[in-house]
Structure formats: structure tokens, C-alpha cells
Amino acid sequence: MVSTFPSSPKANCCRRVAGNAQKTAGILALQGDFEAHLKAIDRAGGHAIEVRTVADLEQCDGLIIPGGESTTMLKLLDQEGLTEALKRFAGHKPVYGSCAGAILLAREVTNPAQVSLGLMDITVERNAYGRQVDSRIAHIPMPEGGDLEAVFIRAPIIRRLGAGSTVLAAYNGDPVWVEQGRNMVTTFHPELTGDVRVHRRFLGKL
């Protein structure tokens, strides 16, 4: 069953963050915009470290996989011996992927097909909004009030949602912020804006 727009996610996650101030969010720092995520976690009131090795990963209570180039990230994960370690980590700790990170978390990837970590039962189409020149900034009305600023850069589109998915935000009828169990994806880049709702919700999972 897929649910849509639970009530007041902003308020709920803020309360949970307050009770988990000492938890550590890891930011995969092999490639992509990991520095922006580090700053976003700090703005959201959390603590984050860069993750480049298995030893780094073992210090974390959750992991963010940033935007970047998904095929390059997969190669670097293999080179650093992180692929299987990350899958084991995701068996009991939350993982959040933004843009390319969402592609890595998906069970199925199209346009073209590629391997992925398969941590969420979703199907993602790569570069579905077009090339770099088709990138955009959208303002998405949220059920708790106000708009969510969403930066789309060569963004994927989530074409299928598996059981247990919750759509937290949608744009032009497509889900762009989805939660499934402990894991979460966005097809946009919340780290490039001043809005910390996405990162606060992730911190609430730690």
C-alpha cells in the first residue's frame, strides 16, 4: 500500500531530532555534492561526518548518498570496498539518497538500465527531466503549510512505488520525496536551499 502526505511531518521530525542530538549522520564523500549535505545537516541541528571508508561508515547512525553521477559512485563504492558494507549497514540503519543517491537506492533503474543497491522497492528513470539545460527550481506546496523549494538538476523521476511507500512531496504528479521503511529518497537537491525539512526528517530517523 502506498500512502500520501502524512500530517505534519515537519513538526514530528523536529521533536525527534531534539532527542537524538548526539547521533551521527554520515555523508558519502566519494563524489558529488557531499559538502552541501554536511552544511545542511549542521543547519538542521545535527552532527555529520564524511564517509570514505568502511571504518568511517561504522561510526554512523545513518547515511546520506548525495547527488552526483550514479555510475561513477557505483564504481567508487566497489573500489573502496563499500558496496557490501553499505548493504549490511542499510539492514538496520537508515539511508537517504538525493538525486543520484535516489538512483542508487532504487531496486530498478531505467534509461538506461543499470545495477543499483536495491535498498528501496522503487523504479527510477534516470535524467527524466532532460539535460542540464532543463534543470529547474520548483516551489512545491506542502500539506503542513508553506512551499518546499526543490532544485532539480538532471533529475530522475520515480516511475513506480513499491508497498509501504509514503509520498511526502510531489511535483507535476510525480513523487519527488518518498519514504519507505527506514529509508528515504528525494529526486531534487534540498541541500542547495535553506529549507531543512528533508534533513530534519532524516535526522529524526537516527
C-alpha positions as CSV (number, residue, x, y, z in Angstrom):
1,M,0.0,0.0,0.0
2,V,1.3,3.5,-0.9
3,S,0.3,6.4,1.3
4,T,0.5,10.1,0.5
5,F,1.3,13.2,2.5
6,P,1.2,12.2,6.2
7,S,0.1,15.0,8.5
8,S,2.7,17.5,9.9
9,P,6.0,15.7,9.1
10,K,7.8,18.9,9.9
11,A,6.7,19.1,13.5
12,N,7.1,15.4,14.2
13,C,10.7,15.2,12.9
14,C,11.7,18.3,14.8
15,R,10.7,16.7,18.1
16,R,12.6,13.6,17.3
17,V,15.8,15.4,16.4
18,A,15.8,17.1,19.8
19,G,16.0,13.7,21.4
20,N,18.8,12.4,19.2
21,A,21.3,15.3,19.2
22,Q,24.3,13.1,19.6
23,K,23.6,10.8,16.7
24,T,26.0,10.9,13.7
25,A,24.8,11.2,10.1
26,G,27.4,10.0,7.6
27,I,27.7,11.7,4.2
28,L,29.1,9.5,1.4
29,A,32.0,11.6,0.2
30,L,33.4,9.7,-2.7
31,Q,31.9,12.0,-5.4
32,G,29.1,14.6,-5.7
33,D,27.8,17.5,-3.6
34,F,28.6,16.0,-0.2
35,E,29.8,19.3,1.3
36,A,26.4,20.9,0.8
37,H,24.8,18.0,2.7
38,L,27.3,18.4,5.6
39,K,26.2,22.1,5.9
40,A,22.5,21.2,5.6
41,I,22.8,18.7,8.5
42,D,24.6,21.4,10.6
43,R,21.8,23.9,9.8
44,A,19.2,21.2,10.8
45,G,20.9,20.9,14.2
46,G,22.6,17.6,13.6
47,H,26.2,16.2,13.5
48,A,27.7,14.8,10.3
49,I,31.0,13.3,9.1
50,E,32.3,12.4,5.7
51,V,32.3,8.7,4.8
52,R,35.1,7.4,2.5
53,T,35.9,4.0,4.1
54,V,34.2,1.1,5.9
55,A,35.7,2.4,9.2
56,D,34.0,5.8,8.6
57,L,30.7,4.1,7.9
58,E,30.9,2.1,11.1
59,Q,30.8,5.4,13.1
60,C,27.5,6.4,11.7
61,D,23.9,6.1,12.7
62,G,22.6,6.8,9.2
63,L,24.0,7.6,5.8
64,I,23.2,10.2,3.1
65,I,24.2,9.4,-0.5
66,P,24.4,12.7,-2.3
67,G,23.8,13.8,-5.9
68,G,26.5,13.3,-8.4
69,E,27.0,10.7,-11.2
70,S,25.4,7.4,-10.2
71,T,27.6,5.1,-12.4
72,T,30.8,6.8,-11.1
73,M,29.6,6.4,-7.5
74,L,28.9,2.7,-8.0
75,K,32.5,2.2,-9.3
76,L,34.0,4.1,-6.4
77,L,31.9,2.2,-3.9
78,D,33.3,-1.1,-5.4
79,Q,36.9,0.3,-5.4
80,E,36.7,1.3,-1.7
81,G,35.1,-2.0,-0.7
82,L,32.0,-0.1,0.5
83,T,29.3,-1.8,-1.6
84,E,28.6,-4.8,0.5
85,A,29.3,-2.9,3.7
86,L,26.7,-0.3,2.8
87,K,24.1,-3.0,2.1
88,R,24.8,-4.6,5.5
89,F,24.6,-1.1,7.1
90,A,21.2,-0.5,5.5
91,G,19.9,-3.7,7.0
92,H,19.5,-1.9,10.4
93,K,20.2,1.8,9.8
94,P,18.6,4.5,7.7
95,V,19.9,5.6,4.3
96,Y,18.7,8.7,2.4
97,G,19.6,9.3,-1.3
98,S,19.2,12.6,-3.1
99,C,19.1,12.7,-7.0
100,A,21.8,10.3,-8.0
101,G,21.6,8.8,-4.5
102,A,17.9,8.0,-5.2
103,I,19.1,6.1,-8.3
104,L,21.5,4.1,-6.2
105,L,18.8,3.2,-3.6
106,A,16.3,2.1,-6.3
107,R,15.6,-1.6,-6.9
108,E,15.1,-0.9,-10.6
109,V,16.8,1.8,-12.8
110,T,15.9,2.6,-16.4
111,N,17.1,5.0,-19.2
112,P,19.4,3.1,-19.4
113,A,19.1,0.1,-17.1
114,Q,22.0,-0.2,-14.5
115,V,22.8,-2.0,-11.4
116,S,22.0,-0.4,-8.1
117,L,22.0,-1.1,-4.3
118,G,18.3,-2.1,-4.3
119,L,17.6,-0.7,-0.9
120,M,14.1,0.6,-1.8
121,D,11.4,-1.1,-3.8
122,I,11.0,1.7,-6.4
123,T,11.7,2.1,-10.1
124,V,13.6,5.3,-11.1
125,E,14.2,6.7,-14.6
126,R,17.5,8.5,-15.0
127,N,17.7,12.0,-16.4
128,A,13.9,12.0,-16.9
129,Y,13.5,15.8,-17.0
130,G,16.1,16.2,-19.7
131,R,19.7,17.5,-19.9
132,Q,21.4,20.1,-17.7
133,V,19.8,23.0,-19.5
134,D,16.4,21.6,-18.5
135,S,17.2,21.9,-14.8
136,R,14.8,23.9,-12.7
137,I,13.8,25.3,-9.3
138,A,10.2,24.5,-8.2
139,H,8.1,25.5,-5.2
140,I,6.0,22.6,-4.0
141,P,3.0,23.3,-1.7
142,M,3.3,21.1,1.4
143,P,0.4,19.8,3.5
144,E,1.7,21.3,6.7
145,G,1.8,24.7,5.1
146,G,4.2,26.7,3.0
147,D,6.2,25.7,-0.1
148,L,9.2,23.4,-0.3
149,E,11.9,24.8,-2.6
150,A,13.1,22.0,-4.8
151,V,16.2,22.2,-7.1
152,F,16.1,19.7,-9.9
153,I,19.4,19.1,-11.8
154,R,19.3,16.3,-14.5
155,A,16.8,14.8,-12.1
156,P,15.4,11.3,-12.2
157,I,11.7,10.5,-12.0
158,I,10.3,7.8,-9.7
159,R,8.1,5.7,-12.0
160,R,7.0,3.0,-9.6
161,L,6.4,2.8,-5.9
162,G,6.5,-0.5,-4.0
163,A,4.5,-1.5,-1.0
164,G,5.0,0.6,2.2
165,S,5.9,3.8,0.3
166,T,4.9,7.2,1.6
167,V,4.9,10.1,-0.7
168,L,6.0,13.2,1.2
169,A,6.0,15.6,-1.7
170,A,5.1,15.5,-5.4
171,Y,5.8,17.7,-8.4
172,N,3.7,17.7,-11.6
173,G,2.0,14.5,-10.4
174,D,5.3,12.6,-9.8
175,P,6.6,11.7,-6.3
176,V,9.8,13.6,-5.6
177,W,10.2,12.8,-1.8
178,V,9.5,9.3,-0.8
179,E,9.9,7.3,2.4
180,Q,9.9,3.5,2.6
181,G,10.5,2.0,6.0
182,R,13.7,3.5,7.4
183,N,15.0,4.7,4.0
184,M,14.2,7.9,2.1
185,V,14.9,9.5,-1.3
186,T,14.4,12.8,-3.0
187,T,14.8,13.4,-6.7
188,F,15.7,17.0,-6.0
189,H,18.5,18.7,-4.1
190,P,17.3,20.0,-0.7
191,E,20.9,20.7,0.4
192,L,21.1,23.5,-2.2
193,T,18.4,25.6,-0.4
194,G,17.9,27.0,3.0
195,D,14.9,24.6,3.8
196,V,16.0,21.9,6.2
197,R,12.8,19.9,6.4
198,V,14.2,16.9,4.5
199,H,17.4,16.8,6.6
200,R,15.4,17.2,9.8
201,R,13.2,14.3,8.9
202,F,16.3,12.2,8.1
203,L,17.9,13.1,11.5
204,G,14.6,12.0,13.1
205,K,15.3,8.5,11.9
206,L,18.7,8.2,13.6
